[in-house]
Amino acid sequence: MPNYGGFSWKRLLGVSAAKSRISRATGIPWTKSGRQRKIGGMCCGCIIPVILALVAGVAMAVMR
């Protein structure tokens, strides 16, 4: 009977758990996609208020 992904050497040796512990302790995701998602979320959270302030500033300048 073939193995359909039920066994993992990394899980057996504790590699997955070590990666999880490191990620939780540092707050930095281990995977590339996780790091990109975290950076993207930080940028969007920071950029949106800046864009709104710029739009408000331009709107005020146009109204004068």
Biopython code that builds the backbone (N, CA, C, O; Angstrom):
import numpy as np
from Bio.PDB.StructureBuilder import StructureBuilder

atoms = [
    (1, "MET", "N", (0.851, -1.178, 0.000)),
    (1, "MET", "CA", (0.000, 0.000, 0.000)),
    (1, "MET", "C", (0.900, 1.246, 0.000)),
    (1, "MET", "O", (1.801, 1.348, 0.832)),
    (2, "PRO", "N", (0.671, 2.183, -0.910)),
    (2, "PRO", "CA", (1.528, 3.365, -1.005)),
    (2, "PRO", "C", (1.279, 4.353, 0.141)),
    (2, "PRO", "O", (0.201, 4.396, 0.734)),
    (3, "ASN", "N", (2.293, 5.123, 0.418)),
    (3, "ASN", "CA", (2.206, 6.153, 1.443)),
    (3, "ASN", "C", (1.742, 7.453, 0.786)),
    (3, "ASN", "O", (2.426, 7.978, -0.094)),
    (4, "TYR", "N", (0.615, 7.964, 1.194)),
    (4, "TYR", "CA", (0.060, 9.192, 0.622)),
    (4, "TYR", "C", (0.374, 10.404, 1.502)),
    (4, "TYR", "O", (-0.515, 11.209, 1.778)),
    (5, "GLY", "N", (1.591, 10.540, 1.934)),
    (5, "GLY", "CA", (1.997, 11.703, 2.706)),
    (5, "GLY", "C", (1.712, 11.608, 4.185)),
    (5, "GLY", "O", (1.686, 12.634, 4.865)),
    (6, "GLY", "N", (1.500, 10.420, 4.708)),
    (6, "GLY", "CA", (1.175, 10.280, 6.115)),
    (6, "GLY", "C", (2.391, 10.234, 7.027)),
    (6, "GLY", "O", (2.259, 10.401, 8.239)),
    (7, "PHE", "N", (3.571, 10.011, 6.463)),
    (7, "PHE", "CA", (4.771, 9.892, 7.278)),
    (7, "PHE", "C", (5.772, 10.963, 6.885)),
    (7, "PHE", "O", (5.964, 11.226, 5.698)),
    (8, "SER", "N", (6.404, 11.576, 7.859)),
    (8, "SER", "CA", (7.379, 12.625, 7.590)),
    (8, "SER", "C", (8.600, 12.424, 8.491)),
    (8, "SER", "O", (8.487, 12.368, 9.715)),
    (9, "TRP", "N", (9.758, 12.318, 7.860)),
    (9, "TRP", "CA", (11.005, 12.206, 8.633)),
    (9, "TRP", "C", (11.255, 13.467, 9.447)),
    (9, "TRP", "O", (11.765, 13.393, 10.565)),
    (10, "LYS", "N", (10.903, 14.614, 8.900)),
    (10, "LYS", "CA", (11.125, 15.869, 9.615)),
    (10, "LYS", "C", (10.302, 15.927, 10.896)),
    (10, "LYS", "O", (10.778, 16.399, 11.929)),
    (11, "ARG", "N", (9.058, 15.441, 10.821)),
    (11, "ARG", "CA", (8.226, 15.405, 12.028)),
    (11, "ARG", "C", (8.791, 14.420, 13.035)),
    (11, "ARG", "O", (8.809, 14.689, 14.236)),
    (12, "LEU", "N", (9.252, 13.277, 12.543)),
    (12, "LEU", "CA", (9.806, 12.258, 13.428)),
    (12, "LEU", "C", (11.046, 12.770, 14.160)),
    (12, "LEU", "O", (11.227, 12.499, 15.347)),
    (13, "LEU", "N", (11.895, 13.510, 13.450)),
    (13, "LEU", "CA", (13.142, 14.013, 14.040)),
    (13, "LEU", "C", (12.958, 15.323, 14.816)),
    (13, "LEU", "O", (13.886, 15.784, 15.480)),
    (14, "GLY", "N", (11.774, 15.916, 14.733)),
    (14, "GLY", "CA", (11.508, 17.129, 15.489)),
    (14, "GLY", "C", (11.869, 18.414, 14.785)),
    (14, "GLY", "O", (11.896, 19.475, 15.410)),
    (15, "VAL", "N", (12.148, 18.344, 13.487)),
    (15, "VAL", "CA", (12.525, 19.547, 12.739)),
    (15, "VAL", "C", (11.351, 20.523, 12.680)),
    (15, "VAL", "O", (11.531, 21.726, 12.870)),
    (16, "SER", "N", (10.156, 20.006, 12.419)),
    (16, "SER", "CA", (8.966, 20.867, 12.308)),
    (16, "SER", "C", (8.700, 21.587, 13.628)),
    (16, "SER", "O", (8.395, 22.780, 13.631)),
    (17, "ALA", "N", (8.812, 20.883, 14.731)),
    (17, "ALA", "CA", (8.564, 21.491, 16.041)),
    (17, "ALA", "C", (9.620, 22.552, 16.353)),
    (17, "ALA", "O", (9.305, 23.594, 16.928)),
    (18, "ALA", "N", (10.867, 22.289, 15.977)),
    (18, "ALA", "CA", (11.929, 23.264, 16.218)),
    (18, "ALA", "C", (11.689, 24.545, 15.422)),
    (18, "ALA", "O", (11.880, 25.647, 15.935)),
    (19, "LYS", "N", (11.272, 24.392, 14.177)),
    (19, "LYS", "CA", (10.968, 25.565, 13.350)),
    (19, "LYS", "C", (9.831, 26.375, 13.963)),
    (19, "LYS", "O", (9.886, 27.604, 14.004)),
    (20, "SER", "N", (8.798, 25.677, 14.440)),
    (20, "SER", "CA", (7.655, 26.359, 15.047)),
    (20, "SER", "C", (8.080, 27.121, 16.297)),
    (20, "SER", "O", (7.668, 28.262, 16.507)),
    (21, "ARG", "N", (8.910, 26.481, 17.131)),
    (21, "ARG", "CA", (9.373, 27.146, 18.362)),
    (21, "ARG", "C", (10.186, 28.393, 18.037)),
    (21, "ARG", "O", (10.009, 29.434, 18.671)),
    (22, "ILE", "N", (11.073, 28.293, 17.056)),
    (22, "ILE", "CA", (11.898, 29.446, 16.660)),
    (22, "ILE", "C", (11.017, 30.575, 16.151)),
    (22, "ILE", "O", (11.208, 31.734, 16.517)),
    (23, "SER", "N", (10.048, 30.230, 15.301)),
    (23, "SER", "CA", (9.158, 31.250, 14.742)),
    (23, "SER", "C", (8.357, 31.949, 15.829)),
    (23, "SER", "O", (8.215, 33.171, 15.811)),
    (24, "ARG", "N", (7.835, 31.179, 16.773)),
    (24, "ARG", "CA", (7.051, 31.783, 17.852)),
    (24, "ARG", "C", (7.920, 32.647, 18.758)),
    (24, "ARG", "O", (7.492, 33.714, 19.199)),
    (25, "ALA", "N", (9.128, 32.193, 19.032)),
    (25, "ALA", "CA", (10.007, 32.932, 19.944)),
    (25, "ALA", "C", (10.481, 34.244, 19.337)),
    (25, "ALA", "O", (10.555, 35.257, 20.032)),
    (26, "THR", "N", (10.801, 34.237, 18.050)),
    (26, "THR", "CA", (11.327, 35.441, 17.411)),
    (26, "THR", "C", (10.241, 36.335, 16.833)),
    (26, "THR", "O", (10.446, 37.535, 16.654)),
    (27, "GLY", "N", (9.076, 35.744, 16.541)),
    (27, "GLY", "CA", (8.012, 36.519, 15.907)),
    (27, "GLY", "C", (8.202, 36.658, 14.413)),
    (27, "GLY", "O", (7.457, 37.385, 13.755)),
    (28, "ILE", "N", (9.199, 35.963, 13.867)),
    (28, "ILE", "CA", (9.485, 36.014, 12.434)),
    (28, "ILE", "C", (9.094, 34.671, 11.826)),
    (28, "ILE", "O", (9.608, 33.636, 12.250)),
    (29, "PRO", "N", (8.195, 34.667, 10.842)),
    (29, "PRO", "CA", (7.796, 33.399, 10.226)),
    (29, "PRO", "C", (8.974, 32.696, 9.561)),
    (29, "PRO", "O", (9.878, 33.349, 9.041)),
    (30, "TRP", "N", (8.963, 31.365, 9.578)),
    (30, "TRP", "CA", (10.051, 30.573, 9.027)),
    (30, "TRP", "C", (9.976, 30.478, 7.510)),
    (30, "TRP", "O", (11.008, 30.427, 6.841)),
    (31, "THR", "N", (8.763, 30.455, 6.961)),
    (31, "THR", "CA", (8.606, 30.261, 5.518)),
    (31, "THR", "C", (8.720, 31.586, 4.776)),
    (31, "THR", "O", (8.469, 32.655, 5.333)),
    (32, "LYS", "N", (9.099, 31.494, 3.523)),
    (32, "LYS", "CA", (9.232, 32.684, 2.682)),
    (32, "LYS", "C", (7.889, 33.391, 2.531)),
    (32, "LYS", "O", (7.806, 34.614, 2.637)),
    (33, "SER", "N", (6.831, 32.603, 2.282)),
    (33, "SER", "CA", (5.509, 33.207, 2.099)),
    (33, "SER", "C", (5.022, 33.859, 3.393)),
    (33, "SER", "O", (4.357, 34.894, 3.352)),
    (34, "GLY", "N", (5.348, 33.263, 4.536)),
    (34, "GLY", "CA", (4.964, 33.851, 5.813)),
    (34, "GLY", "C", (5.659, 35.179, 6.061)),
    (34, "GLY", "O", (5.042, 36.128, 6.545)),
    (35, "ARG", "N", (6.944, 35.246, 5.729)),
    (35, "ARG", "CA", (7.683, 36.501, 5.881)),
    (35, "ARG", "C", (7.110, 37.571, 4.961)),
    (35, "ARG", "O", (6.946, 38.721, 5.370)),
    (36, "GLN", "N", (6.802, 37.196, 3.707)),
    (36, "GLN", "CA", (6.238, 38.162, 2.763)),
    (36, "GLN", "C", (4.886, 38.673, 3.249)),
    (36, "GLN", "O", (4.593, 39.863, 3.143)),
    (37, "ARG", "N", (4.059, 37.766, 3.786)),
    (37, "ARG", "CA", (2.748, 38.161, 4.292)),
    (37, "ARG", "C", (2.883, 39.120, 5.465)),
    (37, "ARG", "O", (2.135, 40.092, 5.573)),
    (38, "LYS", "N", (3.845, 38.839, 6.345)),
    (38, "LYS", "CA", (4.036, 39.702, 7.515)),
    (38, "LYS", "C", (4.512, 41.088, 7.094)),
    (38, "LYS", "O", (4.011, 42.093, 7.597)),
    (39, "ILE", "N", (5.465, 41.151, 6.185)),
    (39, "ILE", "CA", (5.978, 42.439, 5.708)),
    (39, "ILE", "C", (4.889, 43.202, 4.961)),
    (39, "ILE", "O", (4.752, 44.415, 5.121)),
    (40, "GLY", "N", (4.117, 42.487, 4.147)),
    (40, "GLY", "CA", (3.020, 43.128, 3.420)),
    (40, "GLY", "C", (1.986, 43.715, 4.358)),
    (40, "GLY", "O", (1.488, 44.817, 4.129)),
    (41, "GLY", "N", (1.661, 42.987, 5.408)),
    (41, "GLY", "CA", (0.698, 43.482, 6.387)),
    (41, "GLY", "C", (1.215, 44.700, 7.130)),
    (41, "GLY", "O", (0.456, 45.625, 7.419)),
    (42, "MET", "N", (2.502, 44.704, 7.438)),
    (42, "MET", "CA", (3.095, 45.849, 8.133)),
    (42, "MET", "C", (3.103, 47.067, 7.227)),
    (42, "MET", "O", (2.815, 48.174, 7.681)),
    (43, "CYS", "N", (3.429, 46.882, 5.948)),
    (43, "CYS", "CA", (3.479, 48.002, 5.008)),
    (43, "CYS", "C", (2.094, 48.577, 4.775)),
    (43, "CYS", "O", (1.921, 49.796, 4.780)),
    (44, "CYS", "N", (1.105, 47.719, 4.570)),
    (44, "CYS", "CA", (-0.258, 48.197, 4.320)),
    (44, "CYS", "C", (-0.797, 48.920, 5.547)),
    (44, "CYS", "O", (-1.482, 49.936, 5.426)),
    (45, "GLY", "N", (-0.494, 48.405, 6.703)),
    (45, "GLY", "CA", (-0.954, 49.050, 7.921)),
    (45, "GLY", "C", (-0.317, 50.409, 8.125)),
    (45, "GLY", "O", (-0.897, 51.279, 8.774)),
    (46, "CYS", "N", (0.852, 50.592, 7.583)),
    (46, "CYS", "CA", (1.588, 51.842, 7.744)),
    (46, "CYS", "C", (1.292, 52.807, 6.599)),
    (46, "CYS", "O", (1.237, 54.017, 6.817)),
    (47, "ILE", "N", (1.104, 52.304, 5.407)),
    (47, "ILE", "CA", (0.951, 53.135, 4.219)),
    (47, "ILE", "C", (-0.443, 53.746, 4.106)),
    (47, "ILE", "O", (-0.583, 54.887, 3.664)),
    (48, "ILE", "N", (-1.459, 53.012, 4.496)),
    (48, "ILE", "CA", (-2.828, 53.506, 4.325)),
    (48, "ILE", "C", (-3.059, 54.826, 5.061)),
    (48, "ILE", "O", (-3.626, 55.741, 4.464)),
    (49, "PRO", "N", (-2.650, 54.975, 6.323)),
    (49, "PRO", "CA", (-2.839, 56.279, 6.974)),
    (49, "PRO", "C", (-2.046, 57.399, 6.280)),
    (49, "PRO", "O", (-2.502, 58.541, 6.229)),
    (50, "VAL", "N", (-0.876, 57.073, 5.754)),
    (50, "VAL", "CA", (-0.076, 58.081, 5.050)),
    (50, "VAL", "C", (-0.796, 58.524, 3.785)),
    (50, "VAL", "O", (-0.863, 59.717, 3.489)),
    (51, "ILE", "N", (-1.335, 57.563, 3.039)),
    (51, "ILE", "CA", (-2.068, 57.896, 1.809)),
    (51, "ILE", "C", (-3.299, 58.740, 2.140)),
    (51, "ILE", "O", (-3.580, 59.720, 1.451)),
    (52, "LEU", "N", (-4.027, 58.369, 3.183)),
    (52, "LEU", "CA", (-5.198, 59.152, 3.571)),
    (52, "LEU", "C", (-4.810, 60.580, 3.961)),
    (52, "LEU", "O", (-5.521, 61.526, 3.622)),
    (53, "ALA", "N", (-3.712, 60.739, 4.655)),
    (53, "ALA", "CA", (-3.249, 62.076, 5.038)),
    (53, "ALA", "C", (-2.865, 62.888, 3.802)),
    (53, "ALA", "O", (-3.162, 64.080, 3.731)),
    (54, "LEU", "N", (-2.211, 62.257, 2.835)),
    (54, "LEU", "CA", (-1.846, 62.960, 1.605)),
    (54, "LEU", "C", (-3.085, 63.383, 0.821)),
    (54, "LEU", "O", (-3.153, 64.504, 0.318)),
    (55, "VAL", "N", (-4.054, 62.493, 0.719)),
    (55, "VAL", "CA", (-5.290, 62.815, 0.004)),
    (55, "VAL", "C", (-6.014, 63.962, 0.692)),
    (55, "VAL", "O", (-6.525, 64.866, 0.030)),
    (56, "ALA", "N", (-6.060, 63.927, 2.009)),
    (56, "ALA", "CA", (-6.708, 65.008, 2.749)),
    (56, "ALA", "C", (-5.958, 66.324, 2.540)),
    (56, "ALA", "O", (-6.575, 67.378, 2.389)),
    (57, "GLY", "N", (-4.639, 66.256, 2.532)),
    (57, "GLY", "CA", (-3.839, 67.465, 2.313)),
    (57, "GLY", "C", (-4.048, 68.044, 0.918)),
    (57, "GLY", "O", (-4.154, 69.261, 0.764)),
    (58, "VAL", "N", (-4.108, 67.202, -0.081)),
    (58, "VAL", "CA", (-4.349, 67.670, -1.450)),
    (58, "VAL", "C", (-5.753, 68.244, -1.556)),
    (58, "VAL", "O", (-5.954, 69.271, -2.203)),
    (59, "ALA", "N", (-6.726, 67.590, -0.928)),
    (59, "ALA", "CA", (-8.104, 68.089, -0.970)),
    (59, "ALA", "C", (-8.196, 69.464, -0.307)),
    (59, "ALA", "O", (-8.905, 70.342, -0.797)),
    (60, "MET", "N", (-7.495, 69.650, 0.786)),
    (60, "MET", "CA", (-7.513, 70.962, 1.462)),
    (60, "MET", "C", (-6.865, 72.034, 0.603)),
    (60, "MET", "O", (-7.328, 73.174, 0.562)),
    (61, "ALA", "N", (-5.777, 71.656, -0.093)),
    (61, "ALA", "CA", (-5.081, 72.622, -0.953)),
    (61, "ALA", "C", (-5.947, 73.020, -2.148)),
    (61, "ALA", "O", (-5.948, 74.181, -2.557)),
    (62, "VAL", "N", (-6.671, 72.075, -2.695)),
    (62, "VAL", "CA", (-7.534, 72.355, -3.848)),
    (62, "VAL", "C", (-8.708, 73.229, -3.448)),
    (62, "VAL", "O", (-9.165, 74.052, -4.241)),
    (63, "MET", "N", (-9.203, 73.063, -2.228)),
    (63, "MET", "CA", (-10.357, 73.841, -1.774)),
    (63, "MET", "C", (-10.009, 75.296, -1.514)),
    (63, "MET", "O", (-10.904, 76.141, -1.513)),
    (64, "ARG", "N", (-8.760, 75.613, -1.297)),
    (64, "ARG", "CA", (-8.364, 76.999, -1.005)),
    (64, "ARG", "C", (-8.409, 77.822, -2.212)),
    (64, "ARG", "O", (-8.108, 79.015, -2.157)),
]
sb = StructureBuilder()
sb.init_structure("model")
sb.init_model(0)
sb.init_chain("A")
sb.init_seg("    ")
for serial, (resi, resn, name, xyz) in enumerate(atoms, 1):
    if name == "N":
        sb.init_residue(resn, " ", resi, " ")
    sb.init_atom(name, np.array(xyz, "f"), 0.0, 1.0, " ", f" {name:<3s}", serial, name[0])
structure = sb.get_structure()
